[in-house]
Amino acid sequence: MVTRDRAENRDGPKMLKPLVEKRRRDRINRSLEELRLLLLERTRDQNLRNPKLEKAEILEFAVGYLRERSRVEPPGVPRSPAQDAEALAGCYLSGFRECLLRLAAFAQDASPAARAQLFSALHGYLRPKPPRPEPGDPALLGPSPGADRTRAPDSYLGEPGPASQRDRFCQRRTSNY
């Protein structure tokens, strides 16, 4: 009986190793794909359009890009607000892209019912939110005497309002995909 328990314990880690290795390779491949897309966005190099680009080539492009950037923009040089806004938008898009990649991987393994529930909840979350009233806004003072109190204001119905400057900026940057 003791030898049986030891044999089961020895097989446990051996069975987990392939799974851990697969997850590690998946993370590496996702990161390389994201790096390829970021480099394509920044350099517009047509070679990066090929999704089957070798891993070594993606890394070589990244090293070349970083060398060029450090030559053009020495560290410690102040950046303009426009450059900071562009960098912030790039970070936002990068995070959003990573989130979508993880969501797609998760949804692929989920049951159809769970997938439908997930996408329904995600759709509800991503619906446009009503604007927050500013201090001194008449909306904070309550409805006007003749207002219809049984109907929600149009801004709460999820109708898209005018796009903010950030939204237009992100749409421009993502329209290349």
GROMACS elastic network, one bead per residue, 0.5 to 0.9 nm:
[ bonds ]
;  ai    aj funct       b0    kb
    1     4     6  0.51302   500
    1     5     6  0.65329   500
    1     6     6  0.88217   500
    2     5     6  0.53222   500
    2     6     6  0.63498   500
    2     7     6  0.86817   500
    3     6     6  0.51052   500
    3     7     6  0.61099   500
    3     8     6  0.86559   500
    4     7     6  0.50958   500
    4     8     6  0.62614   500
    4     9     6  0.86781   500
    5     8     6  0.51037   500
    5     9     6  0.61672   500
    5    10     6  0.86009   500
    6     9     6  0.50483   500
    6    10     6  0.61180   500
    6    11     6  0.86585   500
    7    10     6  0.51072   500
    7    11     6  0.62720   500
    7    12     6  0.87323   500
    8    11     6  0.52122   500
    8    12     6  0.62671   500
    9    12     6  0.52191   500
    9    13     6  0.73665   500
   10    13     6  0.63499   500
   10    14     6  0.69587   500
   11    14     6  0.50435   500
   11    15     6  0.60888   500
   11    16     6  0.86888   500
   12    15     6  0.52736   500
   12    16     6  0.63948   500
   12    17     6  0.88540   500
   13    17     6  0.61076   500
   14    17     6  0.53469   500
   14    18     6  0.75428   500
   15    18     6  0.64380   500
   15    19     6  0.74306   500
   16    19     6  0.52521   500
   16    20     6  0.61204   500
   16    21     6  0.85194   500
   17    20     6  0.51404   500
   17    21     6  0.59865   500
   17    22     6  0.84992   500
   18    21     6  0.50071   500
   18    22     6  0.60165   500
   18    23     6  0.86138   500
   19    22     6  0.50768   500
   19    23     6  0.62740   500
   19    24     6  0.86215   500
   20    23     6  0.51877   500
   20    24     6  0.61926   500
   20    25     6  0.86975   500
   21    24     6  0.50179   500
   21    25     6  0.61807   500
   21    26     6  0.85444   500
   22    25     6  0.51266   500
   22    26     6  0.60862   500
   22    27     6  0.86263   500
   23    27     6  0.61673   500
   23    28     6  0.86084   500
   24    27     6  0.51559   500
   24    28     6  0.62577   500
   24    29     6  0.86473   500
   25    28     6  0.50383   500
   25    29     6  0.60657   500
   25    30     6  0.85339   500
   26    29     6  0.50813   500
   26    30     6  0.60551   500
   26    31     6  0.85148   500
   27    30     6  0.51356   500
   27    31     6  0.61122   500
   27    32     6  0.85422   500
   28    31     6  0.51625   500
   28    32     6  0.61143   500
   28    33     6  0.85832   500
   29    32     6  0.50505   500
   29    33     6  0.60795   500
   29    34     6  0.85438   500
   29    55     6  0.83613   500
   30    33     6  0.50973   500
   30    34     6  0.61616   500
   30    35     6  0.85426   500
   30    98     6  0.83241   500
   30   101     6  0.77154   500
   31    34     6  0.50451   500
   31    35     6  0.60472   500
   31    36     6  0.85533   500
   31    98     6  0.85909   500
   32    36     6  0.60814   500
   32    37     6  0.86267   500
   32    55     6  0.69384   500
   32    58     6  0.70963   500
   32    59     6  0.79997   500
   33    36     6  0.50328   500
   33    37     6  0.62871   500
   33    38     6  0.86362   500
   33    51     6  0.77041   500
   33    55     6  0.89409   500
   33    58     6  0.86015   500
   34    37     6  0.51112   500
   34    38     6  0.61303   500
   34    39     6  0.85561   500
   34    94     6  0.78205   500
   34    97     6  0.78264   500
   34    98     6  0.75291   500
   35    38     6  0.50641   500
   35    39     6  0.60656   500
   35    40     6  0.84689   500
   35    58     6  0.74138   500
   35    59     6  0.83840   500
   35    62     6  0.76430   500
   36    39     6  0.51838   500
   36    40     6  0.60887   500
   36    41     6  0.85882   500
   36    48     6  0.62994   500
   36    49     6  0.82979   500
   36    51     6  0.81621   500
   36    53     6  0.85652   500
   36    58     6  0.60390   500
   36    59     6  0.86368   500
   36    61     6  0.85065   500
   36    62     6  0.82543   500
   37    41     6  0.60986   500
   37    42     6  0.86236   500
   37    48     6  0.75342   500
   37    49     6  0.81214   500
   38    41     6  0.50236   500
   38    42     6  0.61932   500
   38    43     6  0.85033   500
   38    90     6  0.87236   500
   38    94     6  0.78313   500
   39    42     6  0.50627   500
   39    43     6  0.57321   500
   39    44     6  0.74368   500
   39    45     6  0.79580   500
   39    48     6  0.74139   500
   39    58     6  0.85147   500
   39    61     6  0.75843   500
   39    62     6  0.69325   500
   39    65     6  0.78233   500
   40    43     6  0.53540   500
   40    45     6  0.58772   500
   40    46     6  0.76057   500
   40    47     6  0.84955   500
   40    48     6  0.55622   500
   40    49     6  0.69045   500
   41    44     6  0.56831   500
   41    45     6  0.85096   500
   41   173     6  0.82334   500
   41   176     6  0.79393   500
   41   177     6  0.89359   500
   42    45     6  0.84553   500
   42    65     6  0.89450   500
   43    46     6  0.88104   500
   43    48     6  0.89429   500
   43    65     6  0.80281   500
   44    47     6  0.87397   500
   44    48     6  0.77633   500
   44    49     6  0.85883   500
   45    48     6  0.57365   500
   45    49     6  0.75398   500
   46    49     6  0.54026   500
   46    50     6  0.78835   500
   47    50     6  0.61627   500
   47    53     6  0.80014   500
   48    51     6  0.73190   500
   48    53     6  0.70816   500
   48    58     6  0.78077   500
   48    61     6  0.87221   500
   49    52     6  0.88617   500
   49    53     6  0.83610   500
   50    53     6  0.56069   500
   51    54     6  0.87939   500
   52    55     6  0.87498   500
   53    56     6  0.84597   500
   53    57     6  0.66769   500
   53    58     6  0.68886   500
   54    57     6  0.52505   500
   54    58     6  0.64980   500
   54    59     6  0.88605   500
   55    58     6  0.51897   500
   55    59     6  0.63556   500
   55    60     6  0.86705   500
   56    59     6  0.51308   500
   56    60     6  0.61189   500
   56    61     6  0.86538   500
   57    61     6  0.61428   500
   57    62     6  0.85546   500
   58    61     6  0.51528   500
   58    62     6  0.62368   500
   58    63     6  0.87540   500
   59    63     6  0.61906   500
   59    64     6  0.85897   500
   60    63     6  0.51595   500
   60    64     6  0.61568   500
   60    65     6  0.85240   500
   61    64     6  0.51407   500
   61    65     6  0.60373   500
   61    66     6  0.86003   500
   62    65     6  0.50672   500
   62    66     6  0.61227   500
   62    67     6  0.85332   500
   63    66     6  0.51908   500
   63    67     6  0.61032   500
   63    68     6  0.85889   500
   64    67     6  0.51257   500
   64    68     6  0.61669   500
   64    69     6  0.85974   500
   65    68     6  0.51529   500
   65    69     6  0.61319   500
   65    70     6  0.86436   500
   66    69     6  0.50016   500
   66    70     6  0.60789   500
   66    71     6  0.85075   500
   67    70     6  0.52397   500
   67    71     6  0.62098   500
   67    72     6  0.87124   500
   68    71     6  0.51001   500
   68    72     6  0.62022   500
   68    73     6  0.84356   500
   69    72     6  0.51162   500
   69    73     6  0.56821   500
   69    74     6  0.79691   500
   70    73     6  0.51069   500
   70    74     6  0.53488   500
   70    75     6  0.70819   500
   71    74     6  0.61001   500
   73    76     6  0.86232   500
   73    77     6  0.70373   500
   74    77     6  0.61384   500
   75    78     6  0.86338   500
   76    79     6  0.88983   500
   79    82     6  0.81046   500
   79    83     6  0.60665   500
   79    84     6  0.66505   500
   80    83     6  0.52182   500
   80    84     6  0.63917   500
   80    85     6  0.87161   500
   81    85     6  0.60671   500
   81    86     6  0.85380   500
   82    85     6  0.50517   500
   82    86     6  0.61544   500
   82    87     6  0.85880   500
   83    86     6  0.50593   500
   83    87     6  0.61316   500
   83    88     6  0.85466   500
   84    87     6  0.50419   500
   84    88     6  0.60638   500
   84    89     6  0.85392   500
   85    88     6  0.50309   500
   85    89     6  0.60948   500
   85    90     6  0.84975   500
   86    89     6  0.50773   500
   86    90     6  0.60968   500
   86    91     6  0.86317   500
   86   169     6  0.87377   500
   87    91     6  0.62237   500
   87    92     6  0.86328   500
   88    91     6  0.50495   500
   88    92     6  0.62106   500
   88    93     6  0.86509   500
   89    93     6  0.61301   500
   89    94     6  0.84483   500
   89   166     6  0.79206   500
   89   169     6  0.79536   500
   89   170     6  0.69050   500
   89   173     6  0.88738   500
   90    93     6  0.51177   500
   90    94     6  0.59895   500
   90    95     6  0.85438   500
   90   170     6  0.86414   500
   90   173     6  0.86749   500
   91    95     6  0.61193   500
   91    96     6  0.84815   500
   92    95     6  0.52150   500
   92    96     6  0.60847   500
   92    97     6  0.85148   500
   92   170     6  0.89182   500
   93    97     6  0.59249   500
   93    98     6  0.84753   500
   93   170     6  0.75850   500
   93   173     6  0.87296   500
   93   174     6  0.82271   500
   94    97     6  0.51006   500
   94    98     6  0.61864   500
   94    99     6  0.85883   500
   95    98     6  0.50738   500
   95    99     6  0.61142   500
   95   100     6  0.86306   500
   96    99     6  0.50256   500
   96   100     6  0.62164   500
   96   101     6  0.86625   500
   97   100     6  0.51160   500
   97   101     6  0.62377   500
   97   102     6  0.87254   500
   98   101     6  0.50848   500
   98   102     6  0.62727   500
   98   103     6  0.85506   500
   99   102     6  0.51938   500
   99   103     6  0.60517   500
   99   104     6  0.85619   500
  100   104     6  0.59970   500
  100   105     6  0.85358   500
  101   104     6  0.51848   500
  101   105     6  0.62943   500
  101   106     6  0.86797   500
  102   105     6  0.51062   500
  102   106     6  0.61536   500
  102   107     6  0.85446   500
  103   106     6  0.50440   500
  103   107     6  0.59467   500
  103   108     6  0.84445   500
  104   107     6  0.50809   500
  104   108     6  0.60381   500
  104   109     6  0.89207   500
  105   108     6  0.52766   500
  105   109     6  0.69543   500
  106   109     6  0.56041   500
  106   110     6  0.64603   500
  106   115     6  0.89506   500
  107   111     6  0.79445   500
  107   112     6  0.86970   500
  107   114     6  0.82015   500
  107   115     6  0.57481   500
  107   118     6  0.81224   500
  107   119     6  0.89559   500
  108   111     6  0.82558   500
  108   115     6  0.82409   500
  109   115     6  0.89035   500
  110   113     6  0.80908   500
  110   114     6  0.60004   500
  110   115     6  0.58427   500
  111   114     6  0.52041   500
  111   115     6  0.60087   500
  111   116     6  0.85874   500
  112   116     6  0.60933   500
  112   117     6  0.85985   500
  113   116     6  0.51636   500
  113   117     6  0.62364   500
  113   118     6  0.85715   500
  114   117     6  0.50871   500
  114   118     6  0.60203   500
  114   119     6  0.86119   500
  115   118     6  0.50326   500
  115   119     6  0.61581   500
  115   120     6  0.84705   500
  116   119     6  0.52767   500
  116   120     6  0.60209   500
  116   121     6  0.85784   500
  117   120     6  0.50832   500
  117   121     6  0.61481   500
  117   122     6  0.85166   500
  118   121     6  0.52490   500
  118   122     6  0.60967   500
  118   123     6  0.85662   500
  119   123     6  0.59396   500
  119   124     6  0.85063   500
  120   123     6  0.51137   500
  120   124     6  0.62721   500
  120   125     6  0.86509   500
  121   124     6  0.51139   500
  121   125     6  0.61778   500
  121   126     6  0.86716   500
  122   125     6  0.50210   500
  122   126     6  0.61261   500
  122   127     6  0.86640   500
  123   126     6  0.51843   500
  123   127     6  0.62417   500
  124   127     6  0.53811   500
  124   128     6  0.89425   500
  125   128     6  0.83293   500
  125   129     6  0.88587   500
  126   129     6  0.81812   500
  127   158     6  0.62231   500
  127   159     6  0.85814   500
  127   160     6  0.83601   500
  128   131     6  0.89937   500
  128   156     6  0.88941   500
  128   158     6  0.56030   500
  128   159     6  0.71467   500
  128   160     6  0.60362   500
  128   161     6  0.79581   500
  129   132     6  0.87592   500
  129   155     6  0.81125   500
  129   156     6  0.73478   500
  129   158     6  0.67367   500
  129   159     6  0.89773   500
  129   160     6  0.85762   500
  130   155     6  0.53952   500
  130   156     6  0.55699   500
  130   157     6  0.83946   500
  130   158     6  0.74101   500
  130   159     6  0.89426   500
  130   161     6  0.86082   500
  131   155     6  0.76244   500
  131   156     6  0.89320   500
  133   136     6  0.83392   500
  133   137     6  0.60284   500
  133   138     6  0.85733   500
  133   139     6  0.68278   500
  133   140     6  0.69634   500
  134   137     6  0.53732   500
  134   139     6  0.88376   500
  134   140     6  0.82612   500
  135   138     6  0.87956   500
  135   140     6  0.75709   500
  136   139     6  0.84068   500
  136   140     6  0.70817   500
  136   141     6  0.81358   500
  137   140     6  0.56801   500
  137   141     6  0.74083   500
  138   141     6  0.52562   500
  138   142     6  0.71658   500
  138   143     6  0.83407   500
  138   144     6  0.89044   500
  139   142     6  0.56832   500
  139   143     6  0.68593   500
  139   144     6  0.88911   500
  140   143     6  0.84804   500
  141   144     6  0.85738   500
  143   146     6  0.79824   500
  143   147     6  0.59552   500
  143   148     6  0.84428   500
  143   149     6  0.77794   500
  144   147     6  0.53505   500
  144   148     6  0.89478   500
  145   148     6  0.89243   500
  146   149     6  0.89569   500
  148   151     6  0.61822   500
  148   152     6  0.86536   500
  149   152     6  0.74655   500
  151   154     6  0.87025   500
  152   155     6  0.80957   500
  152   156     6  0.64011   500
  152   157     6  0.73161   500
  153   156     6  0.56279   500
  153   157     6  0.71767   500
  154   157     6  0.53267   500
  154   158     6  0.77464   500
  154   159     6  0.72069   500
  155   158     6  0.64706   500
  155   159     6  0.65425   500
  155   160     6  0.82648   500
  155   161     6  0.77755   500
  156   159     6  0.75751   500
  157   160     6  0.89679   500
  158   161     6  0.86028   500
  160   163     6  0.79152   500
  161   164     6  0.87645   500
  163   166     6  0.80128   500
  163   167     6  0.58415   500
  163   168     6  0.63024   500
  164   167     6  0.51678   500
  164   168     6  0.63465   500
  164   169     6  0.86268   500
  165   168     6  0.51956   500
  165   169     6  0.61609   500
  165   170     6  0.86876   500
  166   170     6  0.61346   500
  166   171     6  0.85323   500
  167   170     6  0.51096   500
  167   171     6  0.60574   500
  167   172     6  0.85753   500
  168   171     6  0.50420   500
  168   172     6  0.61726   500
  168   173     6  0.86513   500
  169   172     6  0.52289   500
  169   173     6  0.63315   500
  169   174     6  0.87338   500
  170   173     6  0.50476   500
  170   174     6  0.60414   500
  170   175     6  0.84165   500
  171   174     6  0.51607   500
  171   175     6  0.58512   500
  172   175     6  0.53379   500
  172   176     6  0.76436   500
  173   176     6  0.65093   500
  173   177     6  0.85769   500
  174   177     6  0.58060   500
